Amino acid sequence: MNTSKQVNAMIGLMFLVAVFFAANVLNEPNRQETALEEQTDVFVERGAEIFVQNCRSCHGLEGLGMGEGAIAPALNIPAFLILGEDNEFGVDATALGVADGIRDFLGNTIACGRTNTAMPVWGDQFGGPLSTLQIEYLVTLITEGRWDVVTELGHEEDLHQDPPRTPEDVISDGSGLAVTSENCGQYNGLTARPFRDRDPFAGESDSGETPEPGETPEPGETPTVGGPADALVQGLPVGDYYLTLCVGCHGVNREGGIGLPLTPDALTEPDEFYTETIKNGRPGTAMAAYGGGPRLTDEEVAAIVTWAKNVEP
């Protein structure tokens, strides 16, 4: 091969190499998107396996919580969805700040548990059984809303039991569960409310910040005017105080769970019965004593009872 042909061959080869690299550069966004989708699918699958083994007995196989006879709050709700571009609902993608806030809320709650509820610590850095990556699997499952994968795995596992069991067979009745009295979590029923009440289909800000509760008087103040809902307990409106302490056992809407329902139609005993229950607890149950000292005054206990018996959820 003469020199001219060698030069032409080299030029042709360099051209082909340049075309190859250019094609790869142009296709990089598609390749990254495909890789992300594949990773998400893997995370969802692994999250579903962990959920079936560890979470379904309290939250239900479909993640509907009390909506399917379970004792814990629902996780299968629109509020926890993180939506991407071109999502199936045709709404705006979840803003980055909002998405980070939801992931942090869910990850913190799983890792740290929730004080005054039966939600235990799951993060291994705090003494639980799950690694940070395993918790990320669960968060991905919840924010992707892939409960179809959970139910499929759960039904498959149930069929392999001898005898086969139903999803209802696995649901805990709450007996034997201990209330978490102390943990590393930063959320309670009140600070969790903005996340659970979020509507991803109604538009949202991109701040990702949790709305702060309104300013309240100092703890211990009790109002002398207004209706039952205006009463203050430990410086909070009584309904907000309920969300900080009672919601984990008695439900977001006071519908019951581990604890009994606390709606007006369910509270048929005299006031004194419920006052004594709050102050002294109930032996043999998860109901602890909350009165008799700086935690709740007699006036505050009475305000809670009056509110629960007279104010609808």
C-alpha positions in Angstrom: 0.0 0.0 0.0 1.5 3.3 -1.0 1.7 6.3 1.3 -1.4 8.0 -0.3 -3.6 5.0 0.4 -2.3 4.7 4.0 -3.1 8.3 4.6 -6.6 7.9 3.2 -7.2 4.8 5.3 -6.1 6.6 8.5 -8.3 9.5 7.7 -11.2 7.2 7.1 -10.6 5.4 10.4 -10.3 8.6 12.3 -13.6 9.7 10.8 -15.3 6.5 11.9 -13.9 6.9 15.4 -15.2 10.5 15.5 -18.6 9.5 14.3 -18.7 6.7 16.9 -17.9 9.1 19.8 -20.2 11.8 18.5 -23.1 9.2 18.5 -22.3 8.1 22.0 -22.2 11.7 23.2 -25.6 12.5 21.6 -27.1 9.3 23.0 -25.7 9.8 26.5 -28.9 11.4 28.0 -30.9 8.4 26.7 -28.4 6.0 28.1 -28.4 7.7 31.5 -32.3 7.7 31.6 -32.4 4.0 30.7 -29.8 3.2 33.4 -31.8 5.3 36.0 -35.0 3.4 35.1 -33.2 0.1 35.5 -31.8 1.1 38.8 -35.2 2.3 40.0 -36.8 -1.0 39.1 -34.1 -2.9 41.0 -34.6 -0.6 44.1 -38.4 -1.1 43.9 -38.1 -4.9 43.7 -35.7 -5.0 46.7 -37.9 -2.6 48.6 -40.9 -4.7 48.0 -39.1 -7.8 49.3 -38.2 -5.9 52.5 -41.7 -4.5 52.9 -43.3 -8.0 52.6 -41.0 -9.4 55.2 -41.0 -6.5 57.7 -43.8 -3.9 57.1 -46.9 -5.5 55.8 -48.1 -6.8 59.2 -48.6 -3.2 60.3 -49.2 -1.2 57.1 -51.0 -3.9 55.1 -50.0 -5.7 51.9 -51.3 -2.9 49.7 -49.8 -0.2 52.0 -53.3 1.1 52.8 -52.9 0.8 56.5 -56.1 1.1 58.4 -57.9 1.1 55.1 -57.2 -2.6 54.8 -57.6 -3.5 58.4 -54.0 -2.9 59.5 -53.0 -0.8 62.5 -50.5 1.6 61.0 -51.0 4.7 58.8 -51.3 4.2 55.1 -48.2 4.6 52.9 -49.9 4.0 49.6 -51.1 7.6 49.3 -50.6 10.3 46.6 -48.9 12.6 49.0 -45.7 10.4 49.0 -45.5 10.2 45.2 -42.5 11.8 43.5 -43.4 12.4 39.8 -41.0 12.7 36.9 -41.3 14.5 33.6 -43.9 13.0 31.3 -45.6 11.2 34.1 -48.7 9.1 33.5 -50.9 11.7 35.3 -50.0 14.6 32.9 -49.1 16.9 35.8 -45.9 18.9 36.6 -42.9 16.9 37.8 -42.2 17.1 41.5 -39.9 20.0 42.2 -36.4 18.9 43.4 -36.7 20.6 46.8 -40.1 18.9 47.5 -38.8 15.5 46.4 -35.7 15.8 48.7 -38.0 16.8 51.6 -40.3 13.7 51.0 -37.3 11.4 50.8 -35.8 12.8 54.0 -39.1 12.5 55.8 -39.6 8.9 54.8 -36.0 7.9 55.4 -35.9 9.6 58.8 -39.1 8.0 59.9 -38.0 4.5 58.8 -34.5 4.8 60.2 -35.5 6.4 63.5 -39.0 5.2 64.2 -41.6 7.5 65.6 -41.9 8.4 69.3 -45.2 7.6 71.0 -46.2 5.1 68.3 -45.5 1.5 67.6 -43.1 2.4 64.8 -39.7 1.1 65.9 -36.2 2.1 64.9 -35.1 0.3 61.7 -31.8 2.0 60.8 -28.8 -0.2 61.7 -26.9 3.0 62.8 -29.4 3.3 65.6 -29.6 -0.3 66.5 -32.2 -1.5 63.9 -31.9 -4.3 61.3 -31.8 -2.3 58.0 -28.9 -0.6 56.3 -29.0 2.8 54.8 -29.2 1.3 51.3 -32.1 -1.0 52.4 -34.0 2.0 53.7 -33.4 3.7 50.4 -35.0 0.7 48.7 -38.1 1.2 50.8 -38.2 5.0 50.2 -38.0 4.4 46.4 -40.8 1.8 46.6 -43.1 4.3 48.4 -42.2 7.4 46.3 -42.7 5.4 43.1 -46.0 4.0 44.3 -45.2 0.5 43.0 -47.6 -1.4 45.3 -48.4 -3.8 42.5 -44.9 -5.3 43.0 -45.5 -5.6 46.8 -48.9 -7.3 46.3 -47.5 -9.7 43.7 -44.6 -10.8 46.0 -46.9 -11.0 49.0 -49.4 -13.2 47.3 -46.7 -15.4 45.9 -45.2 -15.9 49.4 -48.6 -16.5 51.0 -49.3 -19.3 48.4 -46.1 -21.1 49.4 -47.2 -21.3 53.1 -48.6 -24.5 54.4 -51.5 -24.0 54.6 -51.7 -21.0 52.2 -52.6 -17.8 54.0 -54.5 -14.7 53.1 -53.1 -11.1 53.5 -55.4 -10.7 56.5 -53.7 -13.6 58.2 -50.5 -11.6 58.4 -51.9 -8.4 59.8 -51.0 -7.7 63.4 -53.7 -7.0 65.9 -51.3 -4.8 67.9 -50.9 -7.1 70.8 -47.3 -7.5 71.9 -46.2 -4.2 70.2 -44.3 -1.8 72.3 -44.7 2.0 72.0 -41.5 3.7 71.0 -40.7 6.1 73.8 -37.5 7.7 72.6 -35.7 7.8 69.2 -33.6 9.9 66.9 -36.5 11.1 64.7 -37.3 14.7 64.1 -41.0 14.2 63.1 -44.2 13.7 65.0 -47.8 13.6 63.9 -48.0 17.4 63.7 -44.8 18.0 61.7 -45.6 15.0 59.5 -49.0 16.5 58.6 -47.7 18.7 55.7 -46.1 15.6 54.1 -49.2 13.4 54.5 -51.6 16.2 53.4 -49.6 17.1 50.3 -51.4 17.0 47.0 -49.0 16.3 44.1 -51.7 17.0 41.6 -52.6 20.5 42.8 -49.2 22.2 42.2 -46.6 22.8 44.8 -43.7 25.1 45.7 -40.2 24.0 45.1 -38.8 25.0 48.5 -39.1 21.6 50.1 -39.5 23.3 53.5 -42.0 21.9 56.0 -44.6 24.5 57.0 -44.2 25.5 60.6 -47.1 25.3 63.0 -48.6 28.6 64.0 -47.2 30.5 67.0 -48.6 29.2 70.2 -48.5 30.3 73.8 -46.0 28.8 76.3 -46.6 25.3 77.5 -49.0 24.9 80.4 -51.3 27.8 79.4 -55.0 26.8 79.3 -57.5 29.1 77.6 -60.5 30.4 79.4 -62.6 31.3 76.4 -63.7 29.6 73.2 -65.0 26.2 72.3 -63.4 22.7 73.0 -61.2 23.0 69.9 -59.6 26.2 71.1 -58.2 24.6 74.3 -54.4 24.6 74.7 -52.4 21.6 75.9 -48.8 22.1 76.5 -49.0 25.3 74.5 -50.6 23.7 71.5 -54.2 23.7 70.3 -55.6 20.5 71.6 -56.0 19.0 68.1 -52.3 19.7 67.3 -51.3 18.2 70.7 -53.2 15.1 69.7 -51.1 14.9 66.6 -47.8 15.1 68.5 -48.7 12.4 71.1 -51.8 10.3 70.4 -52.0 9.9 66.6 -49.7 6.9 66.4 -52.1 4.6 68.4 -55.4 6.3 67.8 -55.2 7.2 64.1 -54.9 10.4 62.1 -58.7 10.9 62.2 -59.1 9.3 65.6 -60.5 6.2 64.0 -58.4 3.9 66.1 -55.6 1.5 65.5 -53.5 0.0 68.3 -55.7 2.2 70.5 -59.5 2.6 70.5 -61.3 5.1 68.4 -61.6 8.6 70.0 -64.5 10.0 68.0 -67.6 11.5 69.8 -69.8 8.6 68.8 -67.3 6.1 70.2 -66.8 7.8 73.5 -69.9 6.7 75.4 -68.5 6.4 78.9 -68.6 9.3 81.4 -65.9 11.9 81.3 -64.3 10.5 84.5 -63.6 7.2 82.8 -61.5 8.9 80.0 -59.9 11.4 82.5 -58.6 8.5 84.6 -57.4 6.6 81.5 -55.3 9.5 80.3 -54.0 10.3 83.8 -53.2 6.8 84.9 -53.0 4.7 81.8 -54.5 1.2 81.3 -52.6 -1.8 82.6 -52.0 -4.5 80.0 -52.3 -2.1 77.1 -50.1 0.3 75.3 -51.9 3.2 77.0 -49.4 4.9 79.3 -50.1 7.4 82.1 -49.8 11.0 81.0 -51.2 12.9 84.0 -50.2 13.7 87.5 -47.4 16.2 87.0 -45.6 18.5 84.6 -46.6 16.4 81.5 -50.3 17.1 81.6 -52.2 19.1 84.3 -55.7 18.1 85.4 -57.0 21.0 83.4 -55.3 19.9 80.3 -56.5 16.3 80.7 -60.0 17.6 81.0 -59.6 19.8 77.9 -58.5 16.7 75.9 -61.6 14.7 77.0 -64.0 17.5 76.3 -62.4 18.0 72.8 -62.5 14.3 71.9 -66.1 13.9 73.1 -67.4 17.0 71.4 -65.4 17.8 68.2 -65.7 15.7 65.1 -62.4 14.8 63.3 
